Amino acid sequence: MLKKPRNTITSFVKKAYFWYLGMKLGDQDKYWAPHFTCRSCVEKLRNGTLGKSLSLPFGIPMVWSEPQNHVDDCYFCLCKIAGYNKQSKSNIVYPNLKFAIRPVAHCENIPVPTRPEAFDSANISESESHEKDLDFTVKNEVPEKFNQAELNDLVRDLGLTKENAELLGSRLKEKNLLTTHTSFSWYRNREKQFLSFFKSDTFLVYCADIPGLLHELEDIPYNPNDWRLFIDSSKRSLKAVLLHNESKLASVPVAHSVFMKETYESMEMLFTKIKHTEHKWAICGEIKVIGLLLGQQSGFTKFPCFICEWDSRDRESHWIKKIWPKRQEWIPGKKNILNEYLIDPQNILLPPLHIKLGLIKQCVKALDKGGKCFEYLIS
């Protein structure tokens, strides 16, 4: 059944089903039973209860029972409806299984039931008539107005500029969809209250008073142990953002540049401007950024890891040797260390996504190219 033209099973559908077909609509607590009905069938049932000629074309419904497996005995697994729409749904091929017996059409022995006098339109309450199309049920027809917090959330979720946010507020105001004390003209100057916390250098815009900024944003006491610094760097930009450790507060941007590149000097300048030595946040970021912060040489080096002394040149031991010596010293000029580290190696948080991608990549490289596992991955 296509998703759009279907209804949920309501109390009216159950009542009309029992009257028309002489049996209850059961097994709704079973996972294998249908929990939706065709919208066209609901309308034909409704016509039958109203005494109209357009009614269901069958007198015995489809009989369902629990399938034994999902390979060759499950009606829903064998019925392929992907790629069909309203115009092409007639081309869908429905399976004929003993656990899903097809309906039987009306005939001399199975006539169309006569509408009983007790089942009149008065018995179909207004509440059930509203259940005709539950996918589009409106609980309250009176439009709900936006308050200030809801409007601010909408502007943030849509990522609107100052001009577009003000335009949205104006349109909602014209339709009388804003509460009395909700304003939107301040969007044009929404950044002014935070400008005093930021400074601009030649190549970098940064926050010079992070505790003051957090107090202005959240009005809560600032504790550097509650935050971690995330650094994202590329060839075109450098960004630094504070992330709350428990994810209870929104992220706070503290530095941005479109001129600084991925270099040790850029990281050193960033740490100096945001006063990392005072706050001492834990650092998280991609592997390349972590390497720059620790003063490591970039590129394909002999000792690229900052945790252990894994030797990239010793290919014969890569898939044999499990334990490598731990990196103990960070002396410039030794083992691919070029500069003094900017952060304590113990204060680094590894990014889980990069670790997973790296492990999977290395795992696939180590697979037997003629084995079943590799053949399954490429199939």
C-alpha positions as CSV (number, residue, x, y, z in Angstrom):
1,M,0.0,0.0,0.0
2,L,1.4,3.4,-1.0
3,K,2.2,5.6,1.9
4,K,0.2,8.6,0.8
5,P,-3.3,7.1,0.1
6,R,-3.7,5.2,3.3
7,N,-5.5,5.7,6.6
8,T,-5.0,4.4,10.1
9,I,-7.6,2.0,11.5
10,T,-10.1,4.0,13.5
11,S,-13.1,2.9,15.6
12,F,-15.4,3.8,12.7
13,V,-13.5,1.5,10.4
14,K,-13.7,-1.4,12.9
15,K,-17.5,-0.8,13.3
16,A,-18.2,-0.6,9.6
17,Y,-15.9,-3.6,8.9
18,F,-17.8,-5.8,11.4
19,W,-21.2,-4.7,9.9
20,Y,-20.2,-5.2,6.2
21,L,-18.1,-8.4,6.5
22,G,-19.6,-10.0,9.5
23,M,-16.3,-10.4,11.4
24,K,-14.2,-8.3,13.7
25,L,-11.0,-6.7,12.6
26,G,-8.6,-8.4,14.9
27,D,-4.9,-9.2,15.5
28,Q,-4.1,-5.5,15.8
29,D,-1.6,-6.4,18.5
30,K,0.4,-8.6,16.1
31,Y,3.3,-7.2,14.2
32,W,2.5,-9.2,11.1
33,A,-1.1,-7.8,10.8
34,P,-1.8,-4.7,8.7
35,H,-2.2,-1.6,10.8
36,F,-3.3,0.7,7.9
37,T,-6.1,0.5,5.4
38,C,-6.6,1.8,1.9
39,R,-8.2,5.2,1.8
40,S,-10.5,4.1,-1.0
41,C,-11.7,1.1,1.0
42,V,-12.6,3.4,3.9
43,E,-14.7,5.6,1.6
44,K,-16.5,2.6,0.2
45,L,-17.2,1.3,3.7
46,R,-18.6,4.7,4.5
47,N,-20.7,4.7,1.4
48,G,-22.1,1.3,2.4
49,T,-23.1,2.5,5.9
50,L,-24.9,5.5,4.2
51,G,-26.8,3.2,1.8
52,K,-25.0,4.3,-1.3
53,S,-24.3,2.0,-4.3
54,L,-20.6,2.4,-4.2
55,S,-19.4,-0.2,-1.7
56,L,-16.6,-2.7,-1.3
57,P,-16.1,-5.1,-4.3
58,F,-15.6,-8.1,-2.1
59,G,-17.6,-9.9,0.5
60,I,-14.9,-12.0,2.1
61,P,-11.8,-9.9,3.2
62,M,-8.2,-10.9,3.0
63,V,-7.3,-13.4,5.7
64,W,-4.0,-12.9,7.4
65,S,-2.0,-15.3,9.5
66,E,1.4,-15.3,11.0
67,P,4.2,-16.0,8.5
68,Q,6.8,-18.6,9.1
69,N,9.7,-16.7,7.6
70,H,10.6,-13.5,5.8
71,V,12.2,-15.2,2.7
72,D,9.3,-16.8,0.8
73,D,6.4,-16.6,3.2
74,C,6.0,-13.0,4.2
75,Y,3.5,-10.9,2.2
76,F,5.1,-7.6,3.0
77,C,8.7,-8.7,2.2
78,L,7.7,-10.2,-1.1
79,C,5.5,-7.3,-2.2
80,K,7.8,-4.7,-3.8
81,I,6.2,-1.3,-3.9
82,A,9.4,0.9,-4.2
83,G,9.4,3.1,-7.2
84,Y,5.7,3.1,-7.8
85,N,3.4,6.1,-7.5
86,K,-0.3,6.8,-7.9
87,Q,-0.2,6.5,-11.6
88,S,1.8,3.3,-11.8
89,K,0.4,1.4,-8.7
90,S,-1.7,-0.8,-11.0
91,N,1.6,-2.5,-12.1
92,I,2.4,-3.7,-8.6
93,V,2.5,-7.5,-8.5
94,Y,1.0,-8.9,-5.3
95,P,2.0,-12.3,-4.1
96,N,-0.5,-15.1,-3.5
97,L,0.4,-16.9,-0.3
98,K,-1.4,-19.4,2.0
99,F,-0.7,-17.2,4.9
100,A,-2.3,-14.2,3.1
101,I,-5.4,-15.4,1.4
102,R,-6.8,-13.0,-1.1
103,P,-10.4,-11.5,-0.8
104,V,-13.4,-13.1,-2.5
105,A,-15.6,-10.8,-4.7
106,H,-19.4,-10.5,-4.3
107,C,-21.5,-13.1,-6.1
108,E,-24.9,-14.8,-5.7
109,N,-23.7,-16.6,-2.6
110,I,-21.9,-13.5,-1.2
111,P,-24.3,-10.6,-1.8
112,V,-23.8,-7.0,-0.8
113,P,-25.2,-6.7,2.8
114,T,-28.3,-4.6,3.4
115,R,-27.8,-1.5,5.4
116,P,-29.4,-2.0,8.8
117,E,-31.7,0.7,10.2
118,A,-29.6,0.9,13.4
119,F,-26.5,1.8,11.5
120,D,-27.6,5.3,10.5
121,S,-25.7,8.5,10.1
122,A,-26.5,9.5,13.7
123,N,-24.4,6.6,15.0
124,I,-21.4,8.0,13.2
125,S,-20.4,10.7,15.7
126,E,-18.6,13.9,14.7
127,S,-15.5,12.7,16.4
128,E,-15.4,9.6,14.2
129,S,-16.1,11.6,11.1
130,H,-13.0,13.6,11.8
131,E,-11.1,10.3,11.8
132,K,-11.7,10.0,8.1
133,D,-8.2,11.4,7.4
134,L,-6.0,11.1,10.5
135,D,-2.9,11.9,8.6
136,F,-4.1,15.5,8.3
137,T,-6.1,15.9,11.6
138,V,-6.1,19.4,13.0
139,K,-6.6,19.4,16.8
140,N,-7.3,23.1,17.0
141,E,-8.4,25.1,14.0
142,V,-7.5,28.4,15.8
143,P,-3.9,29.3,14.6
144,E,-1.3,29.2,17.4
145,K,0.7,32.3,17.5
146,F,4.5,32.5,17.8
147,N,5.9,33.9,21.0
148,Q,9.4,35.5,21.2
149,A,11.2,32.3,22.0
150,E,9.5,30.3,19.3
151,L,10.2,33.0,16.7
152,N,13.9,33.1,17.7
153,D,14.1,29.3,17.4
154,L,12.5,29.4,14.0
155,V,14.9,32.0,12.7
156,R,17.8,30.0,14.1
157,D,16.6,26.6,12.7
158,L,16.1,28.2,9.2
159,G,19.5,29.9,9.3
160,L,18.1,33.2,8.3
161,T,20.2,36.4,7.8
162,K,19.3,39.5,9.6
163,E,17.3,40.9,6.7
164,N,15.4,37.6,6.1
165,A,14.6,37.2,9.8
166,E,13.1,40.7,9.9
167,L,11.1,39.9,6.7
168,L,9.8,36.7,8.2
169,G,8.7,38.6,11.4
170,S,7.0,41.2,9.2
171,R,5.0,38.6,7.3
172,L,3.9,36.8,10.4
173,K,2.9,40.1,11.9
174,E,0.7,40.9,8.9
175,K,-1.1,37.5,9.3
176,N,-1.6,38.2,13.1
177,L,0.5,35.2,14.0
178,L,2.7,36.8,16.6
179,T,1.8,37.3,20.3
180,T,1.5,40.8,21.7
181,H,5.0,41.3,23.1
182,T,6.9,39.5,20.3
183,S,9.2,41.8,18.4
184,F,11.4,41.3,15.4
185,S,12.9,44.7,14.5
186,W,15.9,44.1,16.8
187,Y,17.1,41.3,14.4
188,R,18.8,44.0,12.3
189,N,21.1,44.8,15.2
190,R,21.1,41.4,16.9
191,E,25.0,41.2,17.0
192,K,25.6,44.5,18.7
193,Q,25.3,43.2,22.3
194,F,28.1,40.7,21.6
195,L,30.5,42.9,19.6
196,S,32.3,44.2,22.7
197,F,33.5,40.7,23.5
198,F,35.3,40.2,20.2
199,K,38.4,41.8,18.7
200,S,39.9,41.7,15.2
201,D,43.5,41.2,14.4
202,T,45.1,41.4,10.9
203,F,44.0,37.9,10.0
204,L,41.9,36.7,12.9
205,V,38.6,37.6,14.6
206,Y,38.5,36.2,18.2
207,C,36.8,36.4,21.5
208,A,38.9,38.4,24.0
209,D,36.5,37.9,27.0
210,I,35.1,34.3,26.9
211,P,33.7,34.3,30.5
212,G,31.9,37.6,29.7
213,L,30.5,36.2,26.5
214,L,29.2,33.0,28.1
215,H,27.6,35.1,30.9
216,E,25.9,37.3,28.2
217,L,24.7,34.3,26.3
218,E,23.6,31.9,29.1
219,D,23.8,33.9,32.3
220,I,25.5,31.0,34.0
221,P,28.8,30.7,36.0
222,Y,31.7,29.9,33.7
223,N,33.7,26.8,34.5
224,P,36.4,25.9,31.9
225,N,36.2,22.3,32.9
226,D,32.7,22.2,31.5
227,W,33.9,23.0,28.0
228,R,36.2,21.6,25.4
229,L,37.7,23.5,22.4
230,F,37.1,22.1,19.0
231,I,39.3,23.3,16.2
232,D,38.5,22.9,12.5
233,S,41.1,23.9,10.0
234,S,41.3,23.7,6.2
235,K,43.2,25.4,3.4
236,R,40.7,28.2,3.3
237,S,39.6,28.9,6.9
238,L,40.3,28.3,10.6
239,K,37.5,28.0,13.1
240,A,37.5,27.4,16.9
241,V,34.3,26.6,18.8
242,L,33.6,25.8,22.5
243,L,31.5,22.7,23.0
244,H,29.7,21.8,26.2
245,N,30.9,18.5,27.6
246,E,27.4,17.4,28.5
247,S,25.8,18.9,25.4
248,K,23.3,20.8,27.5
249,L,24.4,24.2,26.1
250,A,24.8,25.5,22.5
251,S,28.2,25.7,20.9
252,V,30.0,29.1,21.3
253,P,32.3,30.3,18.4
254,V,35.4,31.9,19.8
255,A,37.7,32.4,16.7
256,H,37.4,32.5,12.9
257,S,39.7,33.4,10.0
258,V,39.6,33.0,6.2
259,F,43.2,33.9,5.7
260,M,45.1,31.7,8.2
261,K,46.2,28.3,6.9
262,E,46.9,24.9,8.5
263,T,50.3,25.8,10.1
264,Y,51.9,25.6,13.5
265,E,52.2,29.4,13.5
266,S,48.5,29.8,13.0
267,M,47.7,27.5,15.9
268,E,50.2,29.3,18.1
269,M,48.6,32.7,17.3
270,L,45.1,31.3,17.9
271,F,46.1,29.9,21.4
272,T,47.7,33.2,22.3
273,K,44.7,35.3,21.3
274,I,42.0,33.2,23.1
275,K,44.3,32.8,26.1
276,H,44.3,29.0,26.2
277,T,47.0,28.9,28.9
278,E,44.5,30.5,31.3
279,H,41.5,28.4,30.5
280,K,43.3,25.1,29.7
281,W,40.4,23.5,27.9
282,A,40.6,19.9,26.6
283,I,41.2,19.9,22.8
284,C,39.4,17.9,20.2
285,G,39.8,18.0,16.4
286,E,40.9,16.1,13.4
287,I,44.2,14.2,13.4
288,K,46.0,16.8,11.3
289,V,45.1,19.6,13.7
290,I,46.2,17.6,16.7
291,G,49.5,16.9,15.0
292,L,50.1,20.7,14.5
293,L,49.3,21.4,18.1
294,L,51.8,18.9,19.2
295,G,54.5,20.3,16.9
296,Q,54.7,17.2,14.7
297,Q,56.0,17.3,11.1
298,S,53.2,17.1,8.5
299,G,53.1,14.8,5.6
300,F,53.9,11.1,5.3
301,T,56.4,10.8,8.1
302,K,58.2,7.9,9.7
303,F,56.5,8.4,13.1
304,P,53.1,10.0,12.4
305,C,51.3,8.9,15.6
306,F,51.4,11.0,18.7
307,I,50.4,8.1,21.0
308,C,53.0,5.5,20.1
309,E,56.1,5.2,17.9
310,W,54.4,3.3,15.1
311,D,56.8,3.1,12.2
312,S,55.2,3.7,8.9
313,R,58.3,2.5,7.1
314,D,58.3,-0.9,8.8
315,R,55.6,-2.5,6.5
316,E,56.6,-6.0,7.4
317,S,55.5,-5.5,11.0
318,H,52.3,-3.6,10.4
319,W,50.1,-6.7,10.5
320,I,52.2,-8.7,12.8
321,K,53.3,-6.4,15.6
322,K,50.4,-5.4,17.9
323,I,52.2,-3.4,20.6
324,W,54.4,-0.5,19.7
325,P,56.5,1.6,22.1
326,K,54.7,4.5,23.7
327,R,55.9,8.0,22.7
328,Q,57.6,9.3,25.8
329,E,59.3,12.5,24.7
330,W,58.5,15.5,22.5
331,I,61.9,16.9,21.7
332,P,62.1,19.0,18.6
333,G,64.4,17.4,16.0
334,K,63.6,13.8,17.1
335,K,61.1,11.4,15.7
336,N,59.4,13.9,13.4
337,I,58.9,16.6,16.1
338,L,59.6,20.0,14.7
339,N,58.3,22.4,17.4
340,E,57.4,22.6,21.1
341,Y,53.9,21.3,21.7
342,L,51.2,23.9,22.4
343,I,49.1,21.6,24.6
344,D,49.7,18.7,27.0
345,P,49.3,15.5,25.0
346,Q,47.2,14.1,28.0
347,N,44.7,16.9,27.4
348,I,43.6,15.7,23.9
349,L,40.3,14.1,23.1
350,L,40.3,11.9,20.1
351,P,37.5,12.3,17.5
352,P,35.6,8.9,17.4
353,L,34.5,9.4,13.8
354,H,38.0,9.8,12.5
355,I,39.2,6.7,14.5
356,K,36.3,4.6,13.1
357,L,37.0,5.6,9.5
358,G,40.7,5.0,9.9
359,L,40.3,1.6,11.4
360,I,37.8,0.5,8.8
361,K,40.2,1.7,6.0
362,Q,43.1,-0.2,7.4
363,C,40.9,-3.3,8.1
364,V,39.8,-3.4,4.4
365,K,43.4,-3.0,3.3
366,A,44.5,-6.0,5.4
367,L,41.7,-8.3,4.1
368,D,42.5,-11.3,1.9
369,K,41.6,-10.1,-1.6
370,G,40.4,-13.6,-2.5
371,G,38.5,-14.2,0.7
372,K,34.8,-14.3,1.2
373,C,34.7,-11.2,3.3
374,F,36.3,-9.0,0.7
375,E,34.1,-10.5,-2.1
376,Y,31.1,-9.7,0.0
377,L,32.2,-6.1,0.4
378,I,32.7,-5.5,-3.3
379,S,29.5,-7.4,-4.3
